[in-house]
Amino acid sequence: MLDRTEATRTTEDQGCLRWVLAVPLVLLHLVAAWFCYTALTIEPGGSWDDDARAGIVLSCLLTLVASGLALLITLAPSVRRTMGRWWLAPPVVLGVVAAVRWATTG
C-alpha cells in the first residue's frame, strides 16, 4: 500500500509529466493553427492567380504535417494515458479544415 508521501510524489510526477508533454503539443497546435489561418485567409485574385493557389496548398500541407505530428504524439499510449482524449481534438479539427480548404481550392 502506498503511504501518503509516495502518493503525493506520484501525483506531482504526473503533473510535471503533463507539463512536459503539453508544451510541445501546444506549440505544434499553434503552428498548425497559424498555417490553417493563412490557408483560410489567402484568396486568389482571379483564375490566373496560381501563386495564391500554391500558397493555399502549401499552407494546407504544412497544417496537415504539423497536425499529423501532434496526432501521432498524442496517440502514443503513455501520452494518451497522461494527457486525456481531448488532446486529440485540435489536430483532428485543424487537419479536417485544412483538407477541406485544399480540396475546395479551385
N, C-alpha and C positions, 0 to 999 in steps of 0.2 A: 504494500500500500504506500502511496506517495505521502510524504509529510508536507506540511504547509509550505516550506521554503522551496522544495523541489517542484511543487505545483505552480508556485509563483514564478520560478525560473522558467518553466516550460511556457507559461503564458507570455512572459516577457520575450522569450526567444521567438515565439510565433509573431508577436507584434513587430519585432525587429525584422524578421523574415518578410513580413508583409511590406514593410517599407523598402527593403532591398529589392523585392520583386516589383513593387508598384512603380518605382521611379522609372526604370527603363520602359515599362509598359505605357505609362502616361506620356513619356517622351515620344514613343512610337505612335501613339494615338494622336498626339499633337501634330507630328509630321504628316501623318495620313490625312488629318483634318485640313491642314494647310493646303496640301496638294488637291484634295477634294474641293475645297473652296475655290482654288484657282481654276480647276476644271469647270466648275459651275459658273464662274464669272466671266470667263473668256467667251466672247461672242464673235463669230466671223463677220467681217464687213460685207460679205456677199458670197456668191457661189465661187468666186475666183480666189477667195482668201484661204489658200492652202496652208499658210503659216499658222493661222489661228487654229485650224483643224489639227495640225501637227502638235500645237501646244496643248490642246484639249486631250489628245490621245496620250501624249507624254505625261500630263498631269494625272490622267486616269490610271495609266500604267504604274506610276510611282505610288499612287494611292493604294493600288492593289498589292504592290510589293510590300509596302510598309504595313498594311492591314494583314496581309498573309503572314508576315514575320511575327506580328503581335499575336495573331491567332495561333500560330504554331507554339509560341512560348506559353500562351495561356492554356493550350491543350495538354501540355506536359502534366502527368499525374501529380507530381509534387506541387506544381503551381496551382493546379485546379483545386487540390485539397486545401491549400493555404488561402487562396485568394477568393474563391467562390465563383459561381457560374455567371454572375452579372458582368464579369470582366470579358466575357465572350461577346457581349452586345456591341461595343463600339467598333471593333474591327469588322464584324459582320455587316453592320449598318453602313459603315463607310465603304466597304467593298461593294455592297449592292448598289449604292448610289453611284459609285464610280463606274461600275459595269453598265448600269442603265445609261449614264451620260455618254459613255464610249459607244454603246450600241445605237444611241439616237443621234450621234454626230453624223450629219449627212454628208 
